[in-house]
C-alpha cells in the first residue's frame, strides 16, 4: 500500500499530513463557497451487499424525515 503522507515543518515542528478524504474535500469546498461562518455538513454512507427494494428504502427514508422534521431545517 502506497503511503501518501507528506512531512512539513511549521515553526520548527515536523508535521505529517495526509490527503483529504472525499468527505473532507466536499466540506472544504462548502466552507469556501459559503458566505457565512456557520456551516454544518453531516455526511453519511450506506453500503448494500444484498438484493434491496429501493422504492421501499426511499419510502422509509422519507418517513424518517417526516418523523424528525428538524432534519430539514436550514439556517441562513
C-alpha positions in Angstrom: 0.0 0.0 0.0 1.4 3.4 -1.0 2.0 6.0 1.7 0.6 9.3 0.6 1.7 11.3 3.7 3.9 14.3 3.4 6.0 15.9 6.1 6.1 19.7 6.7 8.0 21.8 9.1 5.9 24.5 10.8 7.5 26.7 13.5 10.3 24.1 13.8 7.9 21.3 14.4 7.6 18.4 11.9 4.0 17.6 11.0 2.8 14.6 9.0 -0.1 15.5 6.7 -2.3 13.2 4.6 -4.5 14.0 1.6 -8.1 15.0 2.4 -10.8 12.3 2.1 -13.7 12.8 -0.3 -16.0 13.9 2.5 -13.4 16.4 3.8 -13.0 17.8 0.2 -16.7 18.3 -0.1 -16.8 20.0 3.3 -13.8 22.2 2.4 -15.5 23.2 -0.8 -18.7 24.1 1.0 -16.8 26.1 3.6 -15.0 28.1 0.9 -18.3 28.7 -1.0 -20.4 29.6 2.0 -20.5 33.4 2.7 -21.4 32.7 6.4 -19.1 31.5 9.2 -21.7 28.9 10.3 -21.6 25.7 8.3 -22.7 22.3 9.3 -22.3 19.4 6.9 -23.2 15.9 8.0 -22.3 13.2 5.6 -23.3 9.5 5.7 -22.8 6.5 3.6 -24.5 3.1 3.1 -23.1 0.0 1.5 -25.7 -2.5 0.4 -24.4 -6.0 -0.3 -27.7 -7.8 -0.9 -30.9 -7.5 -3.1 -32.8 -4.4 -1.9 -36.1 -2.9 -2.7 -35.1 0.7 -3.3 -38.6 2.0 -3.5 -39.2 0.7 0.0 -35.9 2.1 1.2 -36.8 5.5 -0.2 -40.2 5.4 1.5 -38.6 4.5 4.8 -36.1 7.4 4.5 -38.9 9.9 3.8 -40.9 8.5 6.7 -37.8 9.1 8.9 -37.6 12.7 7.6 -41.3 13.2 8.5 -40.7 11.9 12.0 -37.6 14.0 12.5 -38.7 17.2 10.8 -35.9 19.2 12.4 -33.5 17.4 10.0 -34.8 19.6 7.2 -34.1 23.0 8.9 -32.0 25.4 7.0 -30.4 28.4 8.7 -29.4 31.4 6.6 
